[in-house]
Amino acid sequence: MDEVLGFMLLRFAVIGGGIFLLILLLGVVVFALKKAGRYDQAKQVGSKALQHLEERRKS
């Protein structure tokens, strides 16, 4: 039973660490875009992509 519990805790730690790294990477990308002055352009491209996906989902 201890092995199963240890494995589950390790799995949750790996998943949590992965989510944390993704959030950290997203923050670095946003910071770099803002520093380069391309944040607004990236935001427009992202909104167009989301609108396209939403239209495809409705059809």
Z-matrix of the N, CA and C atoms (Angstrom, degrees):
N
C 1 1.454
C 2 1.530 1 111.21
N 3 1.319 2 116.36 1 -36.40
C 4 1.467 3 119.48 2 179.65
C 5 1.521 4 111.52 3 -65.10
N 6 1.331 5 115.72 4 -35.09
C 7 1.463 6 119.03 5 179.88
C 8 1.525 7 110.96 6 -66.10
N 9 1.339 8 115.95 7 -40.15
C 10 1.465 9 120.19 8 179.59
C 11 1.515 10 110.26 9 -65.36
N 12 1.313 11 116.78 10 -44.07
C 13 1.455 12 121.10 11 179.60
C 14 1.530 13 110.85 12 -63.90
N 15 1.316 14 116.36 13 -42.13
C 16 1.461 15 120.20 14 177.48
C 17 1.513 16 111.85 15 -63.11
N 18 1.334 17 116.53 16 -40.83
C 19 1.456 18 120.18 17 178.52
C 20 1.520 19 111.04 18 -65.10
N 21 1.324 20 117.41 19 -41.45
C 22 1.464 21 120.84 20 179.24
C 23 1.522 22 111.10 21 -64.75
N 24 1.326 23 117.49 22 -41.95
C 25 1.461 24 120.41 23 178.21
C 26 1.521 25 110.99 24 -65.03
N 27 1.320 26 117.14 25 -39.80
C 28 1.457 27 120.66 26 177.24
C 29 1.520 28 110.91 27 -63.99
N 30 1.317 29 117.00 28 -41.79
C 31 1.463 30 121.29 29 179.18
C 32 1.523 31 110.75 30 -62.42
N 33 1.334 32 117.35 31 -45.73
C 34 1.461 33 120.73 32 178.86
C 35 1.528 34 111.04 33 -64.52
N 36 1.330 35 117.30 34 -35.96
C 37 1.463 36 120.45 35 178.28
C 38 1.525 37 110.47 36 -66.34
N 39 1.319 38 117.64 37 -40.78
C 40 1.464 39 120.85 38 179.29
C 41 1.526 40 110.13 39 -66.64
N 42 1.325 41 117.41 40 -43.54
C 43 1.467 42 120.93 41 178.58
C 44 1.526 43 110.02 42 -63.26
N 45 1.319 44 117.28 43 -45.87
C 46 1.468 45 121.07 44 178.50
C 47 1.521 46 112.03 45 -62.14
N 48 1.325 47 116.91 46 -41.15
C 49 1.456 48 120.51 47 177.32
C 50 1.518 49 111.82 48 -64.12
N 51 1.327 50 116.89 49 -39.12
C 52 1.463 51 120.72 50 177.85
C 53 1.507 52 111.81 51 -64.62
N 54 1.325 53 116.91 52 -42.32
C 55 1.466 54 120.78 53 177.88
C 56 1.530 55 110.09 54 -64.13
N 57 1.322 56 116.56 55 -41.63
C 58 1.460 57 120.66 56 178.25
C 59 1.525 58 111.13 57 -61.49
N 60 1.330 59 117.10 58 -43.26
C 61 1.463 60 120.42 59 179.37
C 62 1.528 61 111.85 60 -65.48
N 63 1.330 62 117.45 61 -37.80
C 64 1.461 63 120.07 62 177.09
C 65 1.521 64 111.61 63 -64.03
N 66 1.324 65 116.99 64 -42.75
C 67 1.466 66 120.91 65 178.33
C 68 1.525 67 110.11 66 -64.67
N 69 1.325 68 116.94 67 -41.48
C 70 1.458 69 120.99 68 178.16
C 71 1.523 70 110.77 69 -63.62
N 72 1.312 71 118.11 70 -42.61
C 73 1.462 72 122.22 71 178.50
C 74 1.529 73 110.98 72 -63.72
N 75 1.323 74 116.92 73 -41.37
C 76 1.462 75 120.74 74 177.71
C 77 1.525 76 110.56 75 -62.63
N 78 1.312 77 117.57 76 -41.13
C 79 1.459 78 120.96 77 177.38
C 80 1.522 79 112.20 78 -62.89
N 81 1.320 80 116.94 79 -40.40
C 82 1.466 81 120.66 80 178.49
C 83 1.524 82 110.33 81 -65.33
N 84 1.329 83 117.31 82 -40.72
C 85 1.465 84 120.79 83 179.62
C 86 1.526 85 110.29 84 -64.48
N 87 1.326 86 116.96 85 -45.11
C 88 1.468 87 120.32 86 179.43
C 89 1.527 88 110.34 87 -62.59
N 90 1.326 89 116.89 88 -42.88
C 91 1.467 90 120.51 89 178.95
C 92 1.525 91 111.11 90 -61.97
N 93 1.327 92 116.53 91 -42.80
C 94 1.467 93 120.15 92 179.81
C 95 1.529 94 111.07 93 -65.60
N 96 1.328 95 116.97 94 -39.25
C 97 1.466 96 119.85 95 178.34
C 98 1.527 97 111.08 96 -65.60
N 99 1.317 98 116.68 97 -40.96
C 100 1.463 99 119.52 98 178.86
C 101 1.526 100 110.74 99 -65.66
N 102 1.316 101 116.66 100 -39.74
C 103 1.461 102 119.89 101 -179.36
C 104 1.527 103 110.92 102 -67.16
N 105 1.327 104 116.99 103 -35.38
C 106 1.462 105 120.82 104 -179.96
C 107 1.525 106 112.04 105 -81.90
N 108 1.334 107 117.30 106 -8.96
C 109 1.458 108 120.81 107 179.01
C 110 1.521 109 113.54 108 80.09
N 111 1.312 110 117.29 109 20.28
C 112 1.463 111 120.78 110 -178.11
C 113 1.532 112 112.64 111 -112.93
N 114 1.319 113 117.06 112 13.14
C 115 1.463 114 120.48 113 -177.76
C 116 1.527 115 111.56 114 -63.72
N 117 1.347 116 117.11 115 -44.29
C 118 1.465 117 120.14 116 -178.96
C 119 1.527 118 111.20 117 -64.10
N 120 1.319 119 116.38 118 -39.42
C 121 1.470 120 120.33 119 178.85
C 122 1.534 121 109.95 120 -65.23
N 123 1.313 122 117.44 121 -43.19
C 124 1.461 123 120.92 122 179.12
C 125 1.524 124 110.93 123 -65.40
N 126 1.324 125 116.23 124 -35.52
C 127 1.463 126 120.74 125 178.83
C 128 1.530 127 110.86 126 -65.57
N 129 1.337 128 117.10 127 -39.84
C 130 1.462 129 120.72 128 178.17
C 131 1.523 130 110.95 129 -66.21
N 132 1.319 131 117.24 130 -43.58
C 133 1.466 132 121.06 131 179.14
C 134 1.525 133 110.16 132 -63.11
N 135 1.326 134 116.13 133 -42.03
C 136 1.464 135 120.50 134 178.94
C 137 1.516 136 112.56 135 -64.40
N 138 1.325 137 117.51 136 -39.72
C 139 1.467 138 119.82 137 179.98
C 140 1.524 139 110.76 138 -68.63
N 141 1.346 140 117.18 139 -36.96
C 142 1.467 141 119.79 140 176.58
C 143 1.523 142 110.81 141 -64.54
N 144 1.326 143 116.54 142 -40.12
C 145 1.467 144 120.14 143 179.23
C 146 1.523 145 110.80 144 -65.52
N 147 1.327 146 117.38 145 -40.33
C 148 1.459 147 120.43 146 178.67
C 149 1.530 148 111.75 147 -66.77
N 150 1.334 149 116.92 148 -38.26
C 151 1.463 150 119.99 149 176.96
C 152 1.522 151 110.63 150 -63.91
N 153 1.321 152 116.89 151 -41.11
C 154 1.462 153 121.10 152 178.54
C 155 1.526 154 110.80 153 -62.78
N 156 1.318 155 116.73 154 -43.76
C 157 1.472 156 120.16 155 179.00
C 158 1.529 157 111.23 156 -64.95
N 159 1.318 158 116.66 157 -37.47
C 160 1.453 159 120.74 158 179.18
C 161 1.532 160 110.86 159 -65.77
N 162 1.334 161 116.48 160 -40.68
C 163 1.468 162 120.51 161 177.74
C 164 1.527 163 110.75 162 -65.05
N 165 1.326 164 117.27 163 -41.03
C 166 1.473 165 120.23 164 178.76
C 167 1.524 166 110.99 165 -65.40
N 168 1.330 167 116.48 166 -34.92
C 169 1.459 168 120.46 167 -179.21
C 170 1.524 169 111.69 168 -68.89
N 171 1.332 170 116.65 169 -35.49
C 172 1.461 171 120.88 170 -179.01
C 173 1.531 172 111.95 171 -72.11
N 174 1.339 173 117.52 172 -29.65
C 175 1.472 174 119.93 173 -177.32
C 176 1.504 175 111.79 174 -78.41
